[in-house]
Structure formats: C-alpha cells, structure tokens
Amino acid sequence: LPHPPENTRRAPETPPHPPETPPHPPTRGAVGPIPAYPAAERAVRALSEAVKYAGWRRQAANPGKVPEHLDETIDEQAAAARVKALLGPDPELRGRPLTHQEAAGLLGLYGIEVRPGIPAPGVEAAVAAAARLGYPVALKTTAPHLRHRPDLGGVRLDLVDEGALRRAYEELTDLLGTPAELRPVVQAMAPRGVDTVLRASIDASAGAVLSFGLSGAPSELLGDTAHRLVPATDRDAAELIRSIRAAPLLFGWRGSAPADTAALEELVLRVSRLVDDHPEVVSVALEPVVVATHGLAVLGAGIRLAPPPARNDLGPRRLPSY
C-alpha cells in the first residue's frame, strides 16, 4: 500500500504523564516506609543484623578493662631495652625476624613462656637434646613446607625413651628427606589439647590487629579467623576466642573436656599489651598454642621487628568505606 500523506501520519499514543505534585513535607511523628524483602530469609537476616547491632551498642557502654594483675609479670622497660638492642642503631626499614630464642626471650618479659626446641641436625644431637629436656619428647620438622602440617607426617609425639627417639628420627629422614632439608628439633612434650594460633600484625588503616583461630586447615584453608583491635580488653579477649565457627571445640564439643579458655584469654591480653607497648613489634605469630584442660603451651613463636610505621593521619583511625 502507498504510504499515507505526511500530514496524516500519527505518532504512537503514549499514556499521559501524571501531573507533578510537590512532595508533602513529613509531619511530626510520621513513620517511614515499611521495608519489603523478596524472600523471608532476607528479612530474617536483616532482623538478625539489627539485633547484633543493638547488642554492639549496649556493649559499647561497658567495653571491659585490662586486668591489673598482668603488670606483676610484665617488665616493660626491660622489653624496650631488648627491642632497641635487637633492632640496632641503624635498623633497615623492613626490619628483621627474630630467631626462636630471641622471640622466646622477648615474650618471656611479658609473661609468655615458649617451650624450647633444640635443633637436632643428627640422631646423636637429638638424643643429647632429649637427655637435656627429659622424656617424653616430641620430634618435629621445621622446614617451611612441613611446618604446622601434622597430616604430612613431620611430627612424632610421646617418644618415651632413646630407642623410640632413634626409630622416629630414622623414619622421618627415610620418608621426608635429609636432616638438612627437614631441620628437625626436639621439644618437651606438652599436654594434649586444642591446637590454636594467635597472631598480631599492623594494618595500614586500623593499626595493630589481633587474629585468632584454630591451627592448620580451619584458619589457613577455610579462613575461620576472628579479629580484634589493639589494645584489647578482657571483653575483647573473651569475644575473640568465641567468634570463630570452630569455637565449640574449645568448650567441650561432643563430650570432650573443655579447654582452659581463661588461660587463652590471658595470653591474648599479654600479646595485645606487647604490641601496644612497643610499636616496633610489627608482627607476632604464636603457633601452635596447645590449649589443654588446665593451662596452655606455646610451642612455636615468631616475631618481626621494624621501625614503627609513620602515621600521617590525624585523629582516630577509621576503616575505609568501600
């Protein structure tokens, strides 16, 4: 069909726009719109977050405190002198990690005992170390690819005499490599318990941060780790160890004996105090920390010292908005 004349073409009809009306000013006591969610699960989650926020607001009125009895076993001045001596007169900007003995000495000034581990480059050295520590002992590797990986067979526990120690040493070197590769150490046995890890590090935005989790796969592979800012109070320490998903293992899960969480909370406070008192301590890693029914044992410790980072910001630190 021929096109209609130009003047007879009509544009498609569209619904008329409603007339614009000025918004009504809110009246006193007016209630806002009711939130709507596409699924009940989202509504329940929003309500849960609101309850958590209300609890957080209530707790802000009572943030807790640092127990005064810690001062009796902390030598802050001696620790400051030790840190200064370890850094040297002209420290590099990146600092340096401390040896196991240096880290244990610094932690000892804050009432944190680290179980000694004696290097055993040969089987005779292992026997001599066990005689010095007393049986039973543990034999374990410290090579980076085997550390904190008991599933790979780099740890032998409850060696009650020299014969058991010699057999364990031979098994390790036959299965996993030479002593130079494994870097074995002999350590006094600790009571059985829950293996945990406690760390402290410096965040560019928040400052010093404490991190806690179970040692091994739960924290490293699954990311089950909780965090709190330094300085930590007794309330912070209690909440920190209860914030991880695997926390039931510390409180008698499936009939097991509850761990000594009071000793663990005190350890958290001592590490917090160390990092807060000495900004040169830029990194602390205690792993594993075996929490038994009564007390705990720190079996491994690492500390890194560096000149304290310069702060260019003014006022309190705030997390960045994303």
Secondary structure, 3 states (H helix, E strand, C coil): CCCCCHHHCCCCCCCCCCCCCCCCCCCCCCCCCCCCCCCHHHHHHHHHHHHHHHHHHHHHCCCCCCCHHHHHHCCHHHHHHHHHHHHCCCCCCCCEECCHHHHHHHHHCCCCCECCEEECCCHHHHHHHHHHHCCCEEEEECCCCCCCCHHHCCEEEEECCHHHHHHHHHHHHHHHCCHHHHCEEEEECCCCCEEEEEEEEEECCCEEEEEEEECCHHHHCCCCEEEEECCCCHHHHHHHHHCCCCHHHHCCHHHCCCCCHHHHHHHHHHHHHHHHHCCCEEEEEEEEEEECCCCEEECCEEEEECCCCCCCCCCCCCCCCC
